[in-house]
Amino acid sequence: MTGKAIMVLGTTSGAGKSWLATALCRWSARRGLRVAPFKAQNMSNNARVVPAPDGRMGEIGSAQYFQALAARTAPEVRHNPVLLKPEADTRSQVVVMGEVRRDLAEVPWRQRSEALWPYARQALAALQAEHDLVVIEGAGSPAEINLHSSDYVNMRTARAAQAACLLVTDIDRGGAFAHLYGTHQLLPPDERALIRGFVLNRFRGDAGLLAPGPEMLEQLTGVPTLAVLPMWREHGLPEEDGVFDDRASGGAAAARPLRVAVVAYPRLSNLDEFQPLRNLAGVRLVWAGHPHDLDGADWIILPGSKHTGADLAWLRAQRLDAAIARHAAAGGAVLGICGGLQMLGEALVDLHGIDSPGGESNGPGLGLLPLVTLFEPDKLLAPTQATFAALSGPWAALSGVRFDGYEIHHGRTAPHADLPAPAVALRNAAGEVLGWQHGPVLGLYAHGLFESPAVLRALFGAQVRTLDAVFDGLADFLDRHVAPGTLDVLIR
């Protein structure tokens, strides 16, 4: 081990760990350091395709993908050696070093942690040996005392890396000082010693009113409050779980913004790819869980799903299927991506219980595209360069546009043998079909559509900030709101 480590822990989920870790990656890279991100285990259905050992392609959590780009290093599976992708409340797909491990999916939680830790420890040690600094993100809270003995994502990783730890809390939720104090006190003394500073995130108002809270907290714990970060909603980075609110954003809004409704089924995935729409002036992104949420929508998007059959059943139970069909029949734009594409077809066939061990994925789809999807045991993981064919109707502006994206799915989809074939809408560089159009309904297997500047120009005549500009903005934010020299001391 040669490289230093700085770790971002949180008092709760959603405190701002991913955001702060990404900012630290770019801040450190701008100082000329060789930087790598790391999260021992992530739980998210937002994933990206990256290189894995032996020339394979694997998948990691989207947060570590963006952190690697912020660190100016190529994303790879060691940055997130374990990824858990929830399929139900009590079941997750287990991805180790980018590869699905079905043998570990049924292992009880505590025993599974002991089996997974060696992979994470080895990846961490290799990254520290190759870099000046590893920026580590924790998970949830390090003070979950019922899980502490088997939690390798937080303090076991911190001890292994000898990381200087920051503990961040969301002061906008209230109770921030209690969260910081309680988390600190529930840790064993040797782990408390690794906490080098507190961070108050998402503060609104006069920071002077916080006194004497930070001073009293330091008297109680010996840990200083190193930063008070103001509320900043428009930083442009996708939230780790892809959950956004319904605020208008992206600057001056149009007289009538384009209303884009994304169907929010329970196991939706890869929502980070819609963040650029949140940054566009004149676009209003809403999450649709009931038919009335689709009222007035210009576009309806069916996003990816980690459990296509179950999410399709939920969609029907909410009576969203009829609302989507009415929208399409009236000429309204409908877009399905990956699992959403599969739902739009005529039928789902899951002979191996891949998508649904209970058999939910054997049955009819929404019938808006004449396609059939067969779920295969092998997951397809691939970066892709895709080019649109000549499209019609609401999607005509995409004709001939090329974009870089990625595929990540078990399903294999083809036209229904007994129905007129839909128009081919998208092909990859090898000429393989990745999308189809039927009337106003467009279905694609390639993720990353709205992350393409060429696509945004074609559809909206607009351009959003590049990711590189977003990362620099995060680093500038730290420079403005963290006392000079503070982070240098932590790194040393």
N, C-alpha and C positions, 0 to 999 in steps of 0.2 A: 504494500500500500504506500503510494507516494502522494497522491492528490489529496487536497483538503476537501472537506464536505461541509455544506451548510444545509440545514433541514428546516422545512416549514411545516409545523404542526398546527392543528386547529383545536379550539375548544369544542367545536361541533362540526358536523358536516355543513358545507355551505358557508363557512366562515371567510373564505377567500384564499385558501391554500393554493389552488391551481393558478389563480391569477397572480399571486405574489411570487410563486416559484417561476412562472414564465417571465415575469419582470426581472427577477434576479438573474435568470439565464442570459437575457440580453444585456443587462447592466454589466455583468461580469465579462461577457464576450467583448463588449466595447472597450474593456480595459486590457485587451490583448491576451486574455487567459484562454486556455483550451478547456472548454466547459462541456459537460454532459449532464442531461437530466436523469432522474431515476425515481421510480416508484415501485416498490417491491411487489405490491399487488394492487390492482385497480379493480373496482367493480363498476362496470359501465357497459351499456350497449352501444356506445359511440366508439367506434374503432377505425383504425386506418391500416392499410396494407404497407408493410415495410420488409426489407430484406431480413432473412433469417440465416442461420448457419447452413452450410452445405449447398448454398445456392437456392434454397427454398425461399418462398415468400411466406411471411407470417403476419400476425396482426398484434397491434398494441392499442392501448387506450388513446383516444384522440388528444387528451390533455398532454401526454408525453410526446406525442407527435409534434404538437405545436411548440412545446418547450424545447425540443431538439432544434426545430427551425429557428427559434429565438436564440438558441445557443450557437447558431451557425455551424451545426454539425448535422450529418445525415441521420435521420431517424432509423432505429434498428431495434430488434426485439430485446436486447439487453436493457434498454431504457425502461421497459415495463415487462419484466420476465414472467409475471403471472397476471392474467386478465380473467376475471369472472364475469360472464355475460348472463344476467338473470333471464331465465326462461319462465319462471313461475315464482310465487312467493317463497317456496322452499326448495327451489332447484335452479342451478346455474350451470352453464357450459364452462368447463375449465380449460383455459388456453395457457400452455406452458412453453415459454420461449417461442411464442408465435404459433404453436401447433395445438390443435384440439386434443385433449387427453380424456377420453371417455372412461378410462379405468379409474380416474380420480373423481369423477362427478358424483359417485355414490358414497365416497368415503366420508365418514362423519367429520364435522368441521374441525375439531381439535386435532384429530389424527391427520387430517389433510394438511393442516398448517405445518406440521412437523415434516411431512413429505415434501412440501413446497419450499420451505425455507432454504434448503441447500442450493436450489436453483437461483434464488434471489441473492443469497450470499455470494455465490460464485460470480454472478453478473456484476454485483456491486464492487467486488474486489478487482475485477478486470477493468472496470471503468475508472476506478481510482488509480490503478497502475498506469493508465494511458492518458490521464487528463490532469490538469492543474487543479480543477475544482469540479466536484459533483454537486449539483443542486438537487436535493432530495425532497420529495413531497410525501407527507404522511397521509393517513386515511382516517376519516371520522375524527375521533378523539383518542389520544393516547391513554386516557384515564378511565377506560371502560373496564372496571375492576373485575367484572365477570368474565372478560375475555383476555385479561392481561397475560396470563400464563401462556396462551397460544397465539398472541398477537405478535407477528413478526414484522408487520408493516411499519410500525411506529418506533418504539423505543429499542427493540432488538436491532432494528436497522440502524438507529442512531448510535447505539453502543458499538456495533460492528464498524461503523464508519468514523467513530469518534467525532461526530458532527456537532458543530455549533448550532443549537436549535433556537428558532424563533417560534413563539406561540402566539397565533393570531386569533382574534375574536371579532365577531360582527357586533359593533356597538349599537348599530341601528336597531337590533332586536331587543335591546335592553338587557340588563343584568351582566354587563361585560366584565366588571371588576370581580363579581362573584364567580363567573365562569373561569377567569384567569386564575384566581386564587384557589378555587376548588380543584381545578385540573392540576395545578402545581402541587398541592398538598396531597393529592391521591397517588402521586408517583413515589416510588421508593427513593431514598436519599441519593443513591448513585445516579439515578436518572434525572432527578431534579437538578443535579449539578450541571447537566448538559443544556438546560434552558438558560440561554444567554440574554434573552430580551423578549419583552411583550410588544405586540403590535395591535393597536386599536384601528380596526378597518371600518370603512363606510360611515365616517362621522359627519354629521350635519350640524352646522352652527358654529359658535364661537369656542375654539379650543381652549381658551382661557377659563371657561366654565368647568372644565374637567378638574381643575385644582381644588382640593389637594389630593384627589383620588390617586393619580399615578405615584405621588410621593408616599402616600400611606401604603399603597400596594408594595412598593419597593422596601419599605420598612418591615413589612410582614414577611416578605419572601426573599429579599436580597436581590431581586431581579428588576432591572430598570425597564421602563417603557421607552422603547427606542423610536417609535414612530406613531403618529396619529395621521392616518390616511383619510382624506376627505372622501365623501360619497362621489363616485365617478361612474355613471351608468354607460357613457358613450365611449368607452375605451376601445370597443371594436373586437375584443377577443370573445370567442364563443364560450359560454358557460360549460363547465365540464359535463353536466348532464343534459345540455342542450335545451334547458327550460327557459323560455323568455316570457315576459309579460306582454300585455296588449297595448303598450304605449306607442304613440306615434314617435318616430325617430328619424334620424338621418338628415336633419336640417329642415329647411322650409318645406312644409308639406304642400302638395298640390291641392287645387280647389276640391277635387274629388280623388282621393288617393286610391290606387289599385288595391282592392281588398283580396288578400290571399289567405285562404283558410286551410290550415294543415290539420288533418284528422289525427286526433291525439288518442290513439288506442293505447291500452295498458303497456304493451311491450314494444312500443315504437323505438326505433334506433337511428343512429347516425344523424341526429338532429342538428349537430354542429354545422352541417353543410348549408343550413338555411340562415346562418348568421348574416351573410352579406345582404340578404333581403331586409334585415332589421336596420341596416346602415343606409338604406336607400331613401332619399327624399321621395315622397309621393307613393310609398308602399306601406300598407298597414297589414302586419302579419298577425293572425289570430289563431288560437287553438280551438278546434271544434270537437266537442264531446257530445253534443246534442244537435238535432236537426236545425234548431233555431240559430245555432252558431254559423250555419251556412247561408243564412238569409243575406242577400246582397253581395255574396261572394262573386268576384270576377273569375278567380281560379280556385279550384279545389285540388289539394295535393294529398295523395296517400303516400306517406313516407315509408322508409324501411321498417321491418318488424323482425324481432328476434323469435317470434312465435306466430307465423302467418295464419295458421288455422284458427288458433284461439282468438287472435285479434280480429279476424274476419267474423267469427261468431259474435264477439263483443259488438262490432260495428253493426251487425244485423239486429242485435238485441236493443241497441240504441235507436234503431230505425233510421240510421244514417244511410243505409243502402238505397232506400227509396228516394231520399233527398238527393243523393249523388246521381242517381239515374235520371231524375227530373232535370237536374242541372245540365247533364250531358245532352239530354233530349232537346233542350232549349238552345243548344249550341254553345253552352258554357265550357270553358277550358277545364279539363281534368288531366292531372299528371300523376302517374304512379311510378315510384322509384323502388326497385328491388322487390321487397315484400309487397309494396303497394302495386307494382306491376303484376305480381302473381295473383293478388286479390282481384284485379280487374279482369282476369281471364275467365274462361268457361268452366274450368275444373282444376282442382288440386288433387294430386295422387301421391300418397306417402306410404309406399309399400313397406319401408324399412323402419317406420316410426322415428324418422330423423327430426322432422319439425314438430311432431306431436306424438309422444309415446302413448297417449290415450286414443289416438286415431282421429283427432279432430280435423286433421288436414286431408281427409279423404272426402271430397264432396264438391258441390258446385261453387264457382266463384261468382263475381258480380255480373258476369256476362257482358261487359262493355268492350272487351277485346276478344276476338276469336282465337284464344290461346289455351294451351294446356301445360301445366307445370308438374313435373315429376321430381320429387325430392330424392337426391342421391346421397350416399354415405360420405363421399369425399366433398369437402368444402372447396369451392373455387375462390382463390385469392390471387388477385392480379392487378397491378397498375395498368392503366389503359390509355391510349390515345384514340379518341373517338371522333367521328365526323358525321354530321347529320346529312341525310339524303334530302331531296326536295320534299318539304312538308307543306301542308295546306292549313287553311283556317286559322285559328288563334296561334298556331305554332309556326306559321310560315316564315317569320323573321329569323328562325333558327336554320333555315335551309343553307347547307354548305358550311356551317360554322363548325370549327374543330375545337375540342377542349380536352384537357388532361384530367382523368378521373381515376376511379378504382372500382373493382368488383369484389364483393365479399358475400357469397351466398351458397347454399346447398342445392337450391332448385335449378332445374334445367327446363327451359321453356321453349315451346315450338308451336307453330300454328295448328289449330284443330283440323284434323284430317277431313272432316265432313262439312266444313264451313268455308265460305270464301276467305282466302288468305288476306290478312291485313297488310297495309303498306309497310315496307321496311323503312324504319325511321332513322336508325343509327347503326353504324358499323365501326369495329375497331380497325387498327392498322393492318391486321391480317385478313380483313374482309368478313369477319364473323359478325353475325347480327346481334346487336345489343339492345334493340328497341323497335317498337312497332307503333303505328298510328292507325286509328279507325275513327273517322270524323274528327270531333274535337278532343278525343281521348288519346293521350300519348303515354306509353309505358316504356321505361328505360331500366336497364340493369346497371348502368354506370352511375355511381355516385360522384358528387363534386360538380354538378352542373352549375350551380350558382356561385361557385368559387372561381369561375372562369371570367376574366375581364372581357373576353370576346363575346361570351354569352350575355353578360350584363349590358354590353353596348348594343348587341342585336335586339334584345328584348326591351330595354329601357332607354337606350341612348345615353346611358349613364356609366359612371365608373366610381367604385368605392376605393377607399384606401387600400394599398397593398398590405399584405401581412407584414412585410418588412417595416413599413411605416407604423403599423400598429405596435410591433415589438419595440421600436424606437420610442414611441410615445409612452409605453409602459416604463421603460428605463428612465426617460425624462421625468416622469411622475415621481419615481423614487428619488431622483436627484433633488427635486423640489421639496420633498416632504420628509426625507430622512436626513438627520443631522450629518454634515460633512464628516467623513472619516469613520462613521459608525460601521458601515458595512466592511470597510477595509480591515478594521480590527477583528470582525467576526471571521473573515476569510483567513486571516493570519493565525 
